[in-house]
Amino acid sequence: MRVIKAMLRQPTALFGLIVVLIVIAFAIAAPWIAPFNPDEQMFDGLSLEGAPLAPGGPYLLGTDTLGRDLFSRMLFGARTSLVIGLVANGIAVAIGLFIGILAGYMRGIVGNILMRFTDLMMAFPALLLAIVLAALLRPSLWIVAMVIALVNWVQVARIVYTETRGLVERDFIMAERSLGAGHVRILFLHILPHLVPTAIVWGTLGIATTVLLEATLSFLGIGVQPPQPSWGNIIFESQSYFQAAPWLVFFPGAVILLTALSFNLVGDALRDILDPTQRGRG
């Protein structure tokens, strides 16, 4: 409740929160509010010359190159993009937490091996690594989510490792050890709770990165495959019509940008609220 009240007092955070809630609401309600089947090629969805229809009339945002309603496809594309964002980012945060805590707590050989592996993963450009993995595997919604998770956990692991190293040296952890507390008790009852704010912040900020990365992979043709719509593959399918039908690129591109910006605003606000020492850093 304190976090929500603090966010409501910040105009930028409030704006981001409202946009995020609207996008989530539209994605959940897509089957009921979409005016047409997103995969249906409408008999009147193209002009006499075979070109997409401009926004207006029964097609709120116009039609795509196959005569399908763009608004309906964007609603269902929101479901795809958000599912990948939430699932992939959740997996990435979980992997980062596990490796970061283990490396920071164990230290020694185990910690060094885990962190050198993390450094090795950070040396590869995330987009390039995602492209290679997506090209090797058969692209689908869940494969794309797994690929994105495998390239996005390293930042979380590095930050969690640093925080865990600091926590291990704190007096209350040493007192627990002197009282005979086991490793599992120390990790789950005394270290993990202190890392929850970090996980929440990075979980929120990472969704924006994940949505953008999914859109990039789909735009390159190695993400979610048609006919299942996502914001990225809507742009991919329409790129050759950029000049003749700019709305096919503008609307999904604007939604991607607005969604990513909103998640970043919410994540920045959560960081400032949960960890005031990080205020103003981004």
N, C-alpha and C positions, 0 to 999 in steps of 0.2 A: 504493500500500500504506500509506503514512503517513497519507493522508487517511482510509482505511477504519479503521485502528487508532484514530485520533483520534475518529472518529464512534462507534466501539464503546464508548469511555470516557464518552460523554455519554448519559445515560438518555433524554432527550427525542429526541435525534437517532436513537438506536437504535430507539426506539418508532416514529418516523416512517419509518425505513428498512424496518422489518419490515412495517408496514402497506402501504407502497408496493410492496414485493416481493410481498406476498400479493395485492394488487389486480391487479398485472401478471400474476401466475401464473394467477389465476382468469380474467382476460380472455383470455390465450393459450389456456388449456385449455377455454374455454367450449364448443366443439363436442363435446368428449368427456365433460364432467362435467355438462352441462345435462341434467336428467332428461327434458325435453320440448322439442319444437320451439317456439321462442319466439313464432312466429306462429300456432301451431295453437290453434284454439278447441276446448277439450276438451268432450266431450259431457256430462260430469259436472262441468264447471268452474263452474257457477252453481247457486245454490240453487233450490228449487222456485218461489220468488218472483222469480227472475231476478237475485238479488243476488250479488256476489262472495263467494267462500268465504274464511273466516278461515284464518290459518296453522294448519297441522297436517295430519296424514294424508299422502296422497301429494303434497300441495302444500305444501312446506316453509314458504314465505312467503305462502301463500294464492294466490288468483287475482285477475285484474283485472276490469274491467267487461265484458269480452268473453269471460271464462272462460279466459283464457290464464294459464299458470303464471308467477307473478311472479318467482320465483327464476331461472328460465331467461331471462326478459327482462332481468333485472338483470345476469346474467352477460354476455349479448351487448351490453347497454347499456354495460357497462364497456369493451368493445372500442371502441365508437363514441366514447365520451367520451375515452378515453386516446389513441386515434389522432388525434382532433382536437386534444387538448392537446399532443401531441408534435409533430405536423406544424405546427400554427398557431404554436406557440411557437418552433419551430426556424426557421420563416420569419421571424418577428418579430425574433428575435435576429440572424439574418443581415442583414436590412435595417438594423437599428439599428447593427450593427457597421460595415457599409459606409458609411452616411451619417455616423456619428460619426467614424470614422477619416478619411474624406475631408475633412470639414469641419474637424476639428482639425489635420490635416496641411497642407492647402492654405491655410486661413485666407483673408484678403483677401475679395474679392467672392464667390468660390465658397463659402467657409466661411460668410459672412454670409447668403447666399441659402439655403443648406441649413439653417442653424439657425433662420432666420426661418420657413421652411416647417415645421420641427419645432415651433417655438413655436405656429404657427397650428394644427397638428394637436392639440397639447396643450390648446388653448383649447376644443376641442369635447369634451363629455362622451363618454367611450368607449362607454358603453352606448347613448346616443342615436345616435351615429354608426354603431355596429354595427347598430342596428335599421333605420336608413335604408338602409344598404347591403344588408342582408339582405332588406328589403322590395323593393328595386329589382331584385335578382337572384333567380333561381329557387332556393329553398333546397334544398341537398343537403349531403352530408357534406363534400365538397371545397370547395363554395362557402362553407359556414360556416367552415371552416378558413381560407380565404383572407380572409374578412371579419374574423375575429378577428385574424389576423396584421396586417392593414392598420391596426388601431386600437391594437395593443399594442407597436409598435416604437419609439414616441417616447421612452419612458423609457430604453430601452437606448441610443438614439442620444445623448441628453443626457449620460448618464454616460460613455459611451465618448468623446464629444467632450471632456469635461473632462479625462479621463485622458490622452488623446492630446495635448492642449495642453501638459500637464505633461511628457510624455515628449519632445516635440519640443525642449524647452529643455534637456534633460539633456546632460551633457558627452559621453557616448558617441555620441549622435546627431550632435552637432556634429563630433566626431572623424571619424565615418563620412563626413560631407559633405565635410570638408576633404581626405579621401583620395580623393574622387571617386566615392563610391558613388551609384548611381542611386536614384531615388525608389522603384522597385519593390523593390529590395534592402532599402532602409531600412524600408519599410512591412511587408514580409513576414518579414524576418529579425530585425528589431530592435524594431518597435513591436507588431505583432500578437501575438507570444508573450507579451508583458507584459499583453495584454488577455484572454488565454484564461481566467484565473481569474474575471474579471468576467463573461465570457460563460457560463461554467459555472454560476456562482451565479445570474445572472438567468435562465438557461435553466431551472434547477430551480424557482426561486421563481415564474417566470411560468407554469409548468404549472398551479399551483393557481388562479391568476387565470383562465387559459384554460378550465379545467374548469368553474369557476363561471360564466363568461360564456357558455359553450356551454349550460350547464344553463338559464341565464336566457333565452337566445334560444329554446331548445326549449320552455321553459315558456310563453313568449309566443306560441308557434305559428309562429315564423319561423326556427326552427333546423332540425335534422334532422327530416325528415318521416316520419310513420308510413307503413308498418308497421315500418320500421327502428327498433329501440329505442335510446333513449339515456336516461340517468337523468333528464334534464330533461323529455323528452316523456312519460315514464312518469307524472311528476307532473302534467303538463299534461292528460293524458287522464283522470286520476283526481281532479282537483280538486273536481268536483261531488260526489264521494263522501267528502269529507274527514271528515264526521261519521259516516256510515254504515259506512265501511270505512277507518278511519284508517291502517291498515297500508300502504295503497297509496301514501300520501304519506310516512309516517314512514320506511319502510325505504330508499327511494331518497334521501330528504333526508338521512338519517343517513349514508349512504355518501358522498354528495357532500361533506358537512361533514367527515367523517373523512379522506377522500382529500385535500381541499384543505389541511386542517390538517397532515397528514403531509408533504406536499410542502413546505409552509412550514417545518416543523421541519427537514427535510433541507437546504433552501436556507439557512436561518439558520446551521446547523452548518457548511456548506461555506463560507459567508462568513467565519465566525470563524476557520476553519482556514486558508483560502487567503489571507485578508487580516486579520491580527490587529489592525490599526489600526481596523477596523470593528467590533470585538467590542462587543457590547451595543447596537449601533445597529440599529434596525429600523423 
